[in-house]
Amino acid sequence: MKLQSLIVLLALITFLASCSNENYQHAIDQGMKELGQKNYHQAAIYFELALNEKEGDRDAASYFDQATNMERAKQAYKEKDYESAIKSLDVVINEQNGLKTVQDEAETLRKQIMEENNQTSSVEEKITFINELLKKNNMSEAEKELQHLQATISSNEILNVYESKVNELIKQIELATSEADENEQLSNSTNDEKEREKEREKEKKKESKQKSISYQHYTNERYGFSLKVPSNLKMAPPPTNGDGVRFYSEDFEVTAYGNHTNIISENETIETYYNEDLNSIPVNIAYKRLTANWYVLSYEQNGLITYKKFFFGNEVANTIIMTYPASEQSKYGSIVTHIIESFSSSAY
């Protein structure tokens, strides 16, 4: 009777052990399947079940640690916590009894994160450097650095999160840059205080004369830009496509129009248009200025002064061009300034 009971007990133990082995292997197999689909969280659950079936099993413990840390790395990477992500990946890679395929995936992700971390660190350093230039009032150098930074960010989707910071820097530069810089081509002031005083007197006379001139308002329905021009100017028949307008008198002309960007060629920048204009002008340019989203060119050709300002945006661009006799600079200089100040661009 005792022998019979012992046989039954051994059979029961064997059966339970067999069931435990089957449950263990099933959990391992399911965990491997989830790993293959990169479902690390679910894989970790299965490997934990395998550990429950075989407590202290080396393989199940290693696979569980790999799956758990891969999931942590993915979450940290999603939150841009590169340091935590790399630490978790290093655990996966250095797991002595771990799966080679998972270690290879961890190596690949680690390289990707390191590259992105280097790129974002470089952008952060560049932004800090530009802010230092602004504090030193070095606007020209800050503009150059900002243009390079914009090009870097626009060509890399990962860095799009910095667009708001770049836009803020643009605003700071525009606010810090005096409007007097744009009007330098309208005057030949020197450092001599007496000459500057004469120029101020001239400006007062111009302002007084400007107040006596009435202006008419124009808005382009297709591209949305607007401006004010002297009421005595005639408006030419608008083009059939409605892209712009031309106002004129006997010796003064204003042309304004809009166009879509990135149509003729992809990845256009403001430099694309700026360099094209520079190459097309056959005479020396008296005044030129390039910023992050607009530029100005002014030159004299065949006795006529041409003043052009171009506004660049991601979807559209606006252009305004004014021409008048060089001999009438004193007459039209302040009018040009007034029109430019009234121009409202739809490009940005």
URCOR-V598735 format. One record per backbone hydrogen bond with DSSP energy under -1.0 kcal/mol. CO is the residue of the C=O (numbers start at 0). NH is the residue of the N-H. Records with the same first field share a line. If there is no record, write none. Layout:
CO: NH, NH
//
This chain:
0: 4
1: 5
2: 6
3: 7
4: 8
5: 9
6: 10
7: 11
8: 12
9: 13
10: 14
11: 15
12: 16
13: 17
14: 18
15: 19
16: 20
17: 21
18: 22
19: 23
20: 24
21: 25
22: 26
23: 27
24: 28
25: 29
26: 30
27: 31
28: 32
29: 33
30: 34
31: 35
32: 36
33: 38
34: 37
37: 39
38: 42
39: 43
40: 44
41: 45
42: 46
43: 47
44: 48
45: 49
46: 50
47: 51
48: 52
49: 53
53: 56
56: 60
57: 61
58: 62
59: 63
60: 64
61: 65
62: 66
63: 67
64: 68
65: 69
66: 70
67: 71
68: 72
69: 73
70: 74
71: 75
72: 76
73: 77
74: 78
75: 80
76: 79
79: 81
80: 84
81: 85
82: 86
83: 87
84: 88
85: 89
86: 90
87: 91
88: 92
89: 93
91: 94
94: 97
98: 102
99: 103
100: 104
101: 105
102: 106
103: 107
104: 108
105: 109
106: 110
107: 111
108: 112
109: 113
110: 114
111: 115
112: 116
113: 117
114: 118
115: 119
116: 120
117: 121
118: 122
119: 123
120: 124
121: 125
122: 126
123: 127
124: 128
125: 129
126: 130
127: 131
128: 132
129: 133
130: 134
131: 135
132: 137
133: 136
136: 138
137: 141
138: 142
139: 143
140: 144
141: 145
142: 146
143: 147
144: 148
145: 149
146: 150
147: 151
148: 152
149: 153
150: 154
152: 155
155: 158
156: 159
158: 161
159: 162
161: 165
162: 166
163: 167
164: 168
165: 169
166: 170
167: 171
168: 172
169: 173
170: 174
171: 175
172: 176
177: 180
178: 182
180: 183
182: 185
183: 186
191: 195
192: 196
193: 197
194: 198
195: 199
196: 200
197: 201
198: 202
199: 203
200: 204
201: 205
202: 206
203: 207
204: 208
205: 209
206: 210
209: 212
213: 230
215: 228
217: 226
219: 223
224: 219
225: 343
226: 217
228: 215
229: 232
233: 247
238: 241
242: 257
244: 255
245: 235
246: 253
247: 233
251: 248
252: 322
253: 246
254: 320
255: 244
256: 318
258: 316
269: 273
270: 274
271: 275
272: 276
273: 277
274: 278
275: 279
276: 280
286: 297
288: 295
292: 311
293: 290
294: 309
295: 288
296: 307
297: 285, 286
298: 305
300: 303
302: 325
303: 300
304: 323
305: 298
306: 321
307: 296
308: 319
309: 294
310: 317
314: 260
315: 312
316: 258
317: 310
318: 256
319: 308
320: 254
321: 306
322: 252
323: 304
324: 327
325: 328
327: 331
328: 332
331: 335
332: 336
333: 337
334: 338
335: 339
336: 340
337: 341
343: 225
//
